[in-house]
């Protein structure tokens, strides 16, 4: 701790501390009168009266000296500074990061965390002087400084904080700290970053700010107590682009961020229809509510899911825009030797009517000419090349017909990035069966075969083959054998990957198989395509792709005039857009509110985008004080504490109270001593031999005495005794 005296020029007044000692030594109280009859009593009285020789009451001296010292220090105006807090005359450069992310909207019943943070920030600014350089950064998805550069207009910053509004954006804490460091670059004086936040654990845990030397980091936490919350985390449409007339699954995921189970009601609205489900969510767990909706129109549908409102309603609602697809686009990639398989798949797709095969070359896989819904690979040996990247990274479901002689390690490497876990053959070798073998359903209860359960579509395993690849299920990555040969070799094997990968081990050329000529072949391919495109995470509308604070982008067509493109927010208000003709993009400013946003060309809507609350902001738990300090910052309980740490703690009020207390104690002690002296006897007993004669002596102030005979009837005189 450092102590600075604002009135250091008054230090000579410190000599006044000796005044009580001088008064105590040289002052004599008015002596009281006592009777005496011997010179010995005169000497005793002189010893008690002449205080200059030896002080009598050391406690009074100590109290008076301490009171005088306190009064002198009071006029010197001492200020106590914490280590690193600087001095009262040092220039400071301070950047305050004010957390304006969605989690700051939690309310304890009286005010939100954001309101508390604004008050604490204003308190910090009040502790700065006009000579200091200061700025405030509103932290959200992108940090926004109030002033373009460091300045000293504290009043303007405080007014801007009063006008600031909470956002529904996620927090990018690292970006806010980086911007603060840039603004403090080349600033003079003590440089400091002060963070005012709820320090939500999901955003701050693991952050390790690397600050240049000479920049201090401090924080003020505004989270108080627990913040139990129920949130609607996700709204999933499965499949993401259902075909017209297809039944889609609308999946709502609910999370419980509290120690007690919660019963929640989920209400789903699709255009004018309403449905509800009630779920029980365990403590710190999740639950799912599933709705079925048949997509009867090709026009985009707006889906809204909502929970019953709680204390924190920002994350209780989600939106999705469902655009039905006229057809399913299957990318078909044939490698040498796989022409027969590719042709059979292509004929089956065309026979379905709603599936269209799109032939592509290996070099086109990274950037196909049109969007694809899934990928069909015929006779692929698992090798990649610069022109043929890993197809699993495209996020599309894959039907893969392996090439004979393919090393099984490639299957593991592509699907799990690991080596085979079981010993056995290392390659998928071709095994001939001239007499032909049949197939059986290994998992007849699998959803893939649900359409065949009634028997109206026949037996999906009907047909015989005269050769297949020798694959053992134990040598494959984790998955399920759906259809198998008599010896247990998988014919159709579905890996437990995301996106799903299905190994097709059924030859489709006429020389080795009759499977493709059966009437059940086309329905089986159709059910396979529909099943694989469900549950693809990359295509699910989680609500985290488009969220408040992040710009929206529209890919314009070749003949589109950029001036005609417009984006309307959830309230129908236009947002500012900027064209990027080089890439054919129209970029809109970041939306501030969740909801359905509509791209229009002229007056016609051309695309819908759902902007949803960021799910990372729903877990409202905050870092502990120890975790905040582990981030490398000095933690303060409030903005007032931070202000005192910066400007110092004035000690003169405490010194004033101390001086008053010392003077009060001194008066009590003085009163006690006077009472004690008055209670002392006022005369001495005359010694033997002096009974017949009485003298009156008075001790004068110079220590002399006079004897006055008392036989003339005069009143005996008395002599003084010291206190």
C-alpha positions in Angstrom: 0.0 0.0 0.0 1.2 3.5 -0.8 0.2 6.7 1.1 0.2 10.0 -0.7 -0.4 13.4 1.0 -2.3 15.8 -1.2 -1.4 18.8 1.1 2.3 18.0 1.5 3.2 21.6 1.9 1.6 21.6 5.3 4.1 19.1 6.7 5.6 21.8 9.1 2.4 21.6 11.0 3.6 18.2 12.2 5.5 20.1 14.9 2.1 20.8 16.5 2.2 17.2 17.7 4.6 18.3 20.4 2.2 20.9 21.7 0.3 18.5 24.1 3.6 17.4 25.5 4.7 21.0 26.2 1.3 21.9 27.7 1.3 18.8 29.8 4.8 19.4 31.2 4.6 23.1 31.9 1.0 23.7 32.9 0.0 23.3 36.5 -3.5 22.9 37.6 -5.0 25.2 40.4 -3.8 23.5 43.6 -6.4 22.5 46.1 -6.1 23.6 49.7 -5.2 21.1 52.5 -4.2 21.4 56.1 -0.7 20.5 57.2 1.4 20.7 60.3 4.8 19.8 59.1 7.4 21.0 56.6 7.4 17.5 55.2 3.9 18.1 53.8 5.2 21.3 52.1 7.8 19.4 50.3 5.3 16.8 49.3 3.0 19.5 47.9 5.9 21.0 46.0 6.7 17.7 44.4 3.2 17.2 43.2 2.8 20.8 42.0 5.9 21.2 39.9 5.0 19.0 36.9 7.8 20.1 34.8 10.0 17.7 36.6 8.0 14.5 36.1 4.7 14.1 34.2 2.0 12.5 36.4 -0.7 11.1 33.9 0.9 9.4 31.0 -2.4 8.2 29.6 -3.6 11.8 29.2 -0.4 12.7 27.5 -0.7 9.8 25.0 -4.4 10.6 24.2 -3.7 14.3 23.7 -0.6 13.7 21.5 -2.5 11.1 19.3 -5.4 13.5 18.9 -3.1 16.3 17.8 -1.3 14.0 15.4 -4.7 12.9 13.9 -5.7 16.6 13.4 -2.4 17.4 11.7 -2.7 14.4 9.3 -6.3 15.4 8.6 -5.1 18.7 7.1 -2.4 16.9 5.1 -5.2 14.8 3.3 -3.5 11.4 3.0 -4.7 9.1 0.3 -4.1 5.3 0.4 -3.2 3.6 -2.9 -3.1 -0.1 -3.7 0.1 -1.5 -5.2 0.0 -0.7 -8.9 -2.8 1.7 -8.5 -0.7 4.7 -9.5 -0.7 8.1 -7.8 -3.2 10.9 -7.6 -1.3 12.9 -10.2 -0.4 10.1 -12.6 -2.0 10.0 -16.0 -4.0 6.9 -16.8 -5.1 5.3 -20.0 -8.1 3.1 -19.3 -10.3 1.0 -21.6 -13.5 -0.4 -20.0 -15.0 -3.4 -21.7 -18.7 -3.5 -21.0 -20.3 -6.9 -21.7 -23.5 -6.4 -23.7 -24.0 -10.0 -24.7 -27.3 -11.9 -24.3 -26.4 -13.5 -20.9 -26.4 -10.0 -19.3 -30.2 -10.0 -19.8 -30.7 -12.2 -16.7 -32.7 -10.4 -14.1 -32.8 -11.1 -10.3 -36.3 -9.6 -10.2 -35.3 -5.9 -9.8 -32.8 -5.2 -12.5 -30.8 -7.0 -15.2 -27.1 -7.8 -15.0 -26.6 -5.3 -17.9 -28.2 -2.5 -15.9 -25.9 -3.3 -12.9 -22.9 -3.4 -15.3 -23.8 0.1 -16.7 -23.9 1.5 -13.2 -20.6 0.0 -12.3 -19.0 1.3 -15.5 -20.3 4.8 -14.8 -18.8 4.6 -11.3 -15.4 3.6 -12.7 -15.5 6.5 -15.2 -16.4 8.9 -12.4 -13.0 8.1 -10.7 -11.0 9.3 -13.7 -9.8 12.9 -14.3 -9.9 15.0 -17.4 -6.2 14.4 -18.0 -6.8 10.7 -18.4 -7.4 8.9 -21.7 -10.4 6.6 -21.6 -12.8 4.7 -23.9 -15.6 2.1 -23.5 -16.0 -1.0 -25.7 -19.4 -2.6 -25.9 -18.6 -6.3 -26.2 -20.8 -8.7 -28.2 -20.4 -10.7 -31.4 -18.1 -7.9 -32.5 -16.6 -5.3 -30.2 -17.9 -1.8 -30.7 -16.0 1.2 -29.2 -18.1 4.2 -28.1 -15.3 6.6 -29.3 -13.2 6.0 -32.4 -10.1 6.7 -30.3 -9.0 7.3 -26.7 -10.2 10.6 -25.3 -11.0 12.5 -22.1 -14.7 13.2 -22.7 -15.9 11.2 -19.7 -19.3 12.9 -19.6 -20.1 11.8 -23.2 -19.1 8.2 -22.3 -21.3 8.2 -19.3 -24.2 9.5 -21.4 -23.5 6.8 -24.0 -23.6 4.1 -21.3 -27.0 5.4 -20.2 -28.3 5.0 -23.7 -26.7 1.6 -24.3 -29.1 -1.3 -24.9 -28.6 -5.0 -24.3 -28.1 -7.2 -27.3 -29.1 -10.8 -28.1 -25.6 -11.5 -29.4 -23.0 -14.0 -28.3 -19.8 -12.7 -26.7 -16.4 -12.7 -28.4 -14.3 -11.9 -25.4 -11.0 -12.4 -27.1 -11.8 -9.9 -29.8 -12.8 -7.3 -27.2 -9.5 -7.7 -25.4 -7.6 -7.5 -28.6 -9.3 -4.3 -29.6 -8.6 -2.8 -26.1 -4.9 -3.6 -26.5 -4.9 -1.9 -29.8 -6.5 1.2 -28.4 -3.9 1.4 -25.5 -1.0 1.1 -27.9 1.3 4.1 -27.7 -0.7 5.6 -24.8 1.2 7.4 -22.1 0.9 6.8 -18.4 -0.5 3.8 -16.6 -2.4 1.6 -19.1 -5.2 -0.6 -17.9 -8.1 -2.7 -19.2 -11.1 -3.1 -17.0 -13.8 -5.7 -17.8 -17.3 -5.3 -16.4 -19.1 -8.6 -17.1 -21.1 -11.5 -15.6 -18.1 -13.6 -16.5 -20.3 -16.3 -18.0 -18.3 -19.5 -17.7 -19.2 -20.7 -21.3 -17.6 -17.5 -22.7 -14.7 -16.8 -20.3 -13.4 -20.2 -19.1 -10.2 -21.1 -20.9 -9.5 -17.6 -22.1 -5.9 -16.6 -21.5 -5.4 -13.0 -22.5 -1.8 -12.2 -23.6 -1.2 -8.6 -22.8 1.9 -6.6 -23.7 4.1 -5.5 -20.7 2.8 -2.5 -18.9 -1.0 -3.1 -19.4 -2.9 -4.1 -16.3 -6.1 -6.2 -16.3 -8.9 -5.9 -13.8 -12.5 -7.1 -13.7 -15.8 -6.3 -11.9 -18.2 -9.2 -11.8 -22.0 -8.3 -11.7 -23.4 -11.8 -11.4 -25.1 -12.3 -8.0 -26.3 -15.7 -6.8 -27.7 -18.6 -8.9 -29.4 -18.1 -12.3 -31.6 -21.2 -13.0 -32.8 -21.2 -16.5 -34.7 -23.4 -19.0 -33.8 -22.9 -22.7 -35.0 -24.0 -26.1 -31.6 -24.9 -27.5 -32.4 -26.2 -30.9 -35.2 -26.5 -33.5 -34.3 -29.2 -36.0 -36.1 -29.9 -39.3 -35.3 -33.5 -40.4 -34.8 -33.8 -43.3 -33.6 -30.2 -43.8 -35.2 -30.0 -47.2 -38.2 -32.3 -47.3 -39.8 -33.2 -50.5 -43.3 -31.9 -51.2 -45.7 -34.3 -49.6 -43.0 -35.9 -47.4 -43.5 -36.0 -43.6 -40.8 -34.1 -41.8 -39.7 -34.4 -38.1 -39.6 -31.1 -36.2 -37.3 -31.8 -33.2 -37.1 -29.4 -30.2 -34.3 -29.8 -27.7 -34.8 -28.3 -24.3 -32.1 -27.8 -21.7 -32.4 -27.4 -17.9 -29.6 -25.3 -16.4 -30.6 -25.7 -12.7 -30.4 -28.2 -9.8 -34.0 -29.2 -9.9 -36.1 -31.0 -12.5 -38.4 -28.9 -14.6 -41.6 -29.6 -16.4 -41.8 -27.6 -19.6 -44.5 -27.2 -22.3 -43.3 -26.8 -25.9 -45.6 -25.1 -28.3 -45.0 -25.6 -32.0 -46.6 -23.3 -34.7 -46.4 -24.1 -38.4 -48.2 -21.3 -40.2 -51.7 -21.4 -38.7 -51.5 -24.9 -37.0 -50.6 -25.4 -33.4 -49.3 -28.4 -31.4 -47.8 -28.8 -27.9 -45.8 -31.4 -26.0 -45.0 -31.6 -22.3 -41.5 -32.8 -21.3 -39.7 -33.3 -18.0 -36.1 -32.1 -18.1 -33.7 -33.5 -15.5 -31.3 -31.3 -13.5 -28.5 -30.0 -15.8 -29.9 -32.3 -18.5 -31.8 -32.2 -21.8 -35.0 -33.5 -23.2 -36.5 -33.7 -26.7 -40.0 -33.0 -28.0 -40.7 -34.4 -31.5 -43.5 -33.2 -33.8 -44.5 -34.7 -37.2 -45.5 -32.3 -40.0 -46.3 -33.2 -43.5 -45.0 -30.7 -46.0 -47.9 -30.2 -48.4 -46.7 -27.1 -50.3 -43.6 -26.0 -52.1 -43.7 -22.5 -50.6 -41.4 -21.8 -47.6 -43.0 -22.5 -44.2 -42.2 -20.6 -41.0 -41.9 -22.8 -38.0 -41.9 -21.3 -34.5 -41.2 -23.2 -31.3 -41.6 -21.6 -27.8 -41.5 -22.5 -24.1 -43.6 -21.1 -21.4 -41.9 -17.9 -20.3 -39.6 -17.9 -17.4 -37.4 -15.3 -15.7 -35.0 -15.3 -18.7 -37.3 -15.3 -21.7 -34.7 -14.4 -24.4 -33.9 -18.1 -25.1 -37.4 -19.5 -24.9 -38.3 -19.1 -28.6 -36.8 -20.4 -31.9 -37.6 -20.1 -35.6 -36.9 -22.2 -38.6 -37.7 -21.7 -42.3 -38.6 -24.9 -44.1 -38.2 -24.8 -47.9 -39.4 -28.0 -49.5 -37.4 -29.5 -52.4 -38.9 -30.4 -55.7 -36.4 -33.3 -56.1 -33.5 -35.0 -54.3 -30.2 -34.5 -56.0 -27.8 -37.4 -55.7 -24.2 -36.8 -56.8 -23.0 -39.9 -58.8 -19.3 -40.5 -59.0 -18.1 -43.6 -60.9 -14.6 -44.9 -60.8 -13.1 -47.5 -63.2 -14.8 -50.8 -62.8 -17.9 -49.3 -61.2 -19.9 -48.4 -64.3 -22.5 -51.2 -63.8 -23.2 -50.2 -60.2 -23.4 -46.5 -61.2 -25.8 -47.3 -64.0 -28.1 -49.3 -61.7 -28.2 -46.6 -59.1 -28.9 -44.0 -61.8 -31.8 -46.0 -63.3 -33.3 -46.5 -59.8 -33.2 -42.7 -59.1 -34.9 -41.8 -62.4 -37.6 -44.5 -61.7 -38.4 -42.9 -58.4 -39.3 -39.6 -60.0 -38.3 -37.4 -57.1 -34.6 -38.3 -57.2 -32.3 -37.0 -59.9 -28.8 -38.4 -60.4 -26.1 -35.8 -61.0 -23.0 -37.2 -62.7 -19.9 -35.5 -61.4 -16.1 -35.9 -61.9 -13.6 -36.3 -59.1 -12.2 -32.8 -59.6 -15.7 -31.3 -59.3 -16.4 -32.8 -55.9 -14.9 -29.9 -54.0 -17.1 -27.4 -55.8 -20.1 -29.1 -57.5 -22.0 -27.2 -60.1 -25.2 -27.5 -58.1 -26.0 -28.3 -54.4 -26.2 -32.0 -53.6 -28.3 -33.8 -51.0 -26.1 -37.0 -50.9 -23.2 -38.7 -52.7 -23.0 -42.1 -54.5 -19.5 -43.5 -54.9 -19.2 -46.5 -57.3 -16.0 -48.8 -57.0 -14.0 -46.2 -55.0 -10.8 -47.6 -53.4 -10.7 -45.0 -50.6 -7.8 -43.1 -52.0 -7.8 -39.3 -52.2 -5.8 -37.0 -54.4 -5.3 -33.2 -54.7 -8.2 -33.2 -57.2 -10.3 -35.5 -55.1 -10.6 -34.5 -51.4 -12.0 -36.5 -48.6 -15.8 -36.7 -49.6 -16.8 -37.2 -45.9 -15.7 -33.6 -45.2 -18.5 -32.3 -47.5 -21.0 -33.1 -44.8 -23.2 -35.2 -47.2 -24.5 -38.8 -46.6 -22.6 -41.3 -48.7 -23.4 -44.6 -50.3 -20.0 -46.3 -51.0 -19.4 -49.3 -53.1 -15.8 -50.4 -52.3 -13.4 -51.5 -55.0 -11.9 -55.0 -54.8 -8.5 -55.1 -53.1 -9.2 -51.9 -51.1 -7.2 -51.9 -47.8 -9.6 -51.9 -44.9 -7.3 -49.4 -43.1 -8.6 -46.7 -45.5 -12.2 -47.3 -44.2 -11.0 -46.7 -40.7 -8.8 -43.7 -41.6 -11.7 -42.0 -43.4 -14.4 -42.7 -40.9 -12.5 -42.7 -37.5 -8.9 -41.5 -38.2 -7.8 -44.7 -36.5 -6.3 -48.1 -37.3 -8.3 -51.3 -37.4 -9.0 -52.7 -33.9 -9.2 -56.4 -34.9 -6.8 -58.8 -36.5 -7.8 -60.5 -39.8 -7.6 -59.8 -43.6 -6.2 -56.4 -44.3 -7.9 -55.9 -47.7 -11.4 -56.4 -49.1 -10.8 -59.3 -51.5 -13.3 -60.6 -54.0 -14.9 -64.0 -53.4 -16.6 -65.9 -56.2 -19.7 -68.1 -55.5 -20.6 -69.6 -58.9 -23.8 -71.2 -57.6 -25.0 -67.9 -56.1 -25.9 -67.0 -52.6 -29.0 -65.3 -51.1 -29.3 -62.3 -48.8 -31.1 -61.9 -45.5 -32.2 -59.0 -43.4 -29.9 -58.7 -40.4 -31.9 -56.0 -38.8 -35.5 -56.4 -40.0 -36.7 -53.9 -37.4 -34.4 -51.1 -38.7 -36.3 -47.9 -39.9 -34.8 -48.5 -43.4 -37.1 -51.5 -43.8 -40.2 -50.1 -42.2 -42.0 -49.6 -45.6 -41.5 -53.4 -46.3 -42.9 -54.6 -43.0 -46.5 -54.9 -44.4 -45.3 -57.0 -47.3 -46.9 -54.8 -50.0 -43.5 -53.8 -51.4 -42.1 -57.4 -51.3 -38.9 -58.7 -49.8 -36.0 -56.2 -50.0 -33.5 -59.0 -49.7 -34.8 -61.0 -52.7 -32.2 -61.8 -55.3 -29.0 -63.9 -55.7 -25.4 -62.9 -56.2 -22.4 -64.9 -57.5 -19.7 -62.9 -55.8 -19.0 -60.2 -53.2 -16.2 -58.6 -51.2 -14.9 -60.5 -48.2 -15.7 -58.1 -45.4 -16.0 -59.0 -41.7 -18.1 -56.8 -39.5 -15.5 -57.1 -36.7 -12.9 -55.5 -39.0 -15.0 -52.5 -39.8 -15.5 -49.3 -37.7 -18.4 -49.2 -35.3 -21.6 -49.7 -37.3 -24.6 -52.0 -38.0 -25.0 -54.7 -40.5 -28.4 -54.2 -42.1 -28.3 -57.0 -44.8 -26.0 -60.0 -44.8 -25.0 -63.1 -46.8 -25.3 -66.6 -45.4 -21.8 -66.6 -43.9 -22.5 -63.3 -42.1 -20.6 -61.1 -44.5 -22.2 -57.6 -44.5 -24.1 -56.8 -47.7 -25.3 -53.4 -46.5 -23.4 -51.9 -43.6 -24.3 -48.6 -42.0 -21.5 -46.8 -40.1 -22.2 -44.8 -36.9 -20.7 -41.7 -38.3 -22.0 -38.2 -38.9 -22.9 -37.8 -41.7 -23.9 -41.4 -42.3 -21.8 -43.7 -44.5 -23.3 -46.9 -46.0 -21.1 -49.6 -47.5 -22.8 -51.3 -50.4 -21.4 -54.8 -50.9 -23.9 -56.0 -53.5 -22.7 -56.4 -57.1 -25.2 -54.8 -59.6 -23.9 -56.2 -62.9 -25.9 -58.9 -64.7 -23.0 -61.4 -64.6 -22.8 -61.5 -60.9 -26.2 -60.5 -59.5 -30.0 -60.6 -60.1 -30.6 -58.2 -57.2 -30.9 -55.1 -59.4 -33.6 -56.8 -61.6 -36.0 -57.4 -58.7 -39.1 -55.3 -58.3 -38.0 -54.4 -54.7 -34.7 -52.8 -55.8 -36.2 -49.4 -56.7 -38.2 -49.0 -53.5 -35.2 -50.1 -51.5 -33.0 -47.5 -53.1 -35.7 -44.9 -52.5 -36.0 -45.8 -48.8 -32.2 -45.8 -48.5 -31.9 -42.3 -50.0 -34.7 -40.9 -47.7 -33.2 -42.6 -44.6 -29.7 -41.4 -45.2 -30.6 -37.8 -45.6 -32.2 -37.7 -42.2 -30.2 -36.7 -39.2 -27.4 -34.9 -41.0 -26.0 -32.4 -38.5 -24.5 -30.0 -41.0 -27.9 -29.6 -42.6 -29.9 -29.2 -39.4 -31.2 -25.7 -38.5 -29.6 -25.4 -35.1 -30.1 -21.6 -35.0 -26.4 -21.0 -34.4 -25.5 -20.5 -38.0 -27.4 -17.2 -38.3 -27.6 -15.3 -35.0 -27.8 -11.6 -33.9 -24.5 -9.8 -34.4 -23.4 -11.7 -37.5 -23.9 -10.4 -41.0 -26.3 -12.2 -43.4 -25.1 -13.0 -46.9 -27.2 -13.6 -50.1 -25.7 -15.3 -53.2 -27.1 -13.3 -56.1 -27.7 -14.7 -59.5 -25.9 -13.6 -62.7 -28.8 -11.5 -63.9 -29.7 -10.0 -60.5 -29.4 -6.3 -60.0 -27.7 -5.7 -56.7 -29.7 -2.5 -56.1 -32.9 -4.5 -56.1 -31.8 -6.9 -53.3 -33.0 -6.0 -49.8 -33.2 -7.7 -46.4 -36.2 -7.2 -44.1 -35.7 -8.0 -40.4 -38.2 -9.8 -38.1 -40.3 -6.6 -37.8 -40.3 -6.0 -41.6 -37.8 -3.1 -41.4 -35.1 -3.0 -44.1 -31.5 -3.5 -43.1 -28.5 -1.8 -44.7 -26.9 -4.0 -47.4 -23.7 -3.8 -49.3 -22.9 -5.4 -52.7 -19.8 -7.4 -53.4 -20.0 -7.8 -57.2 -16.7 -9.6 -57.5 -18.1 -12.6 -55.5 -21.7 -12.1 -56.5 -22.7 -11.5 -52.9 -25.0 -9.1 -51.1 -23.9 -8.6 -47.4 -26.4 -7.2 -44.9 -25.6 -5.5 -41.7 -25.7 -7.8 -38.6 -29.3 -8.2 -37.4 -30.0 -7.3 -33.8 -33.2 -9.3 -33.1 -34.0 -13.0 -33.5 -36.7 -14.0 -36.0 -37.3 -14.8 -39.6 -35.5 -12.4 -42.0 -36.6 -12.2 -45.6 -34.4 -11.5 -48.7 -36.4 -9.7 -51.4 -35.7 -8.7 -55.0 -38.0 -5.9 -55.8 -41.1 -6.8 -53.9 -40.7 -10.5 -54.2 -39.3 -12.7 -51.4 -36.6 -15.0 -52.7 -35.1 -16.5 -49.5 -35.9 -16.8 -45.8 -33.3 -17.0 -43.0 -34.0 -17.8 -39.4 -31.9 -15.7 -36.9 -31.9 -17.4 -33.5 -30.7 -16.8 -30.0 -27.1 -18.1 -29.5 -27.4 -21.2 -27.4 -24.0 -20.7 -25.8 -25.6 -17.8 -23.9 -28.2 -19.9 -22.2 -26.0 -21.5 -19.5 -25.9 -18.5 -17.1 -23.3 -20.0 -14.6 -20.5 -17.6 -13.9 -16.8 -18.0 -13.0 -15.9 -18.1 -9.4 -13.6 -15.5 -7.9 -10.7 -17.9 -8.0 -11.3 -18.6 -11.7 -11.5 -14.9 -12.5 -8.2 -14.3 -10.8 -6.8 -17.3 -12.8 -7.4 -15.3 -15.9 -4.7 -12.9 -14.7 -6.9 -10.1 -13.6 -7.4 -8.2 -10.4 -11.0 -8.9 -9.3 -13.0 -6.1 -7.7 -16.4 -6.5 -6.0 -17.9 -3.3 -7.5 -17.1 -0.3 -9.6 -16.7 1.8 -6.5 -13.9 -0.6 -5.3 -12.3 -0.2 -8.7 -12.6 3.5 -8.5 -11.0 3.6 -5.1 -8.3 1.3 -6.4 -7.5 3.7 -9.2 -8.0 7.1 -7.4 -7.0 5.9 -3.9 -8.9 5.8 -0.6 -9.0 9.2 1.2 -8.1 8.8 4.8 -9.2 12.2 6.2 -12.7 11.1 7.1 -11.2 8.3 9.2 -8.7 10.6 10.8 -11.5 13.1 11.7 -13.4 10.4 13.4 -10.3 9.2 15.1 -9.5 12.7 16.5 -13.0 13.1 17.8 -12.8 9.7 19.5 -9.5 10.5 21.1 -10.7 13.8 22.4 -13.8 12.1 23.8 -11.7 9.5 25.6 -9.4 12.2 26.9 -12.3 14.0 28.4 -13.6 10.9 30.1 -10.1 10.1 31.5 -9.7 13.7 32.7 -13.2 13.6 34.4 -12.2 10.3 36.1 -9.0 11.8 37.4 -10.7 14.9 38.8 -13.3 12.8 40.5 -10.6 10.7 42.1 -8.7 13.8 43.4 -11.8 15.3 44.9 -12.5 12.1 46.7 -9.1 12.3 48.5 -9.1 13.6 52.2 -8.7 17.4 52.5 -6.7 17.6 55.8 -3.8 15.8 57.5 -3.8 14.6 61.1 -1.6 16.7 63.4 1.4 14.9 64.7 1.7 14.2 68.5 3.2 17.0 70.5 1.4 19.7 68.4 -2.1 19.5 69.9 -1.9 22.7 71.9 -1.0 24.9 69.0 -2.3 25.1 65.4 -0.7 26.9 62.6 -2.2 27.9 59.3 0.1 27.8 56.4 -0.7 28.6 52.8 1.4 27.4 50.0 1.7 30.1 47.4 2.3 29.5 43.8 6.0 30.0 44.1 6.3 27.1 46.6 6.7 29.3 49.8 4.6 28.9 53.0 3.5 31.3 55.8 2.4 30.5 59.4 -0.5 32.4 60.9 -1.3 31.8 64.6 -4.8 30.6 65.2 -5.2 31.7 68.8 -6.6 35.1 67.9 -9.8 33.4 66.9 -9.1 33.8 63.2 -10.1 31.0 60.9 -7.2 28.6 60.3 -5.6 28.9 56.8 -4.8 26.0 54.7 -2.0 25.1 52.3 -2.3 23.7 48.8 -1.6 20.1 47.8 -0.7 19.0 44.3 -3.2 17.0 42.2 
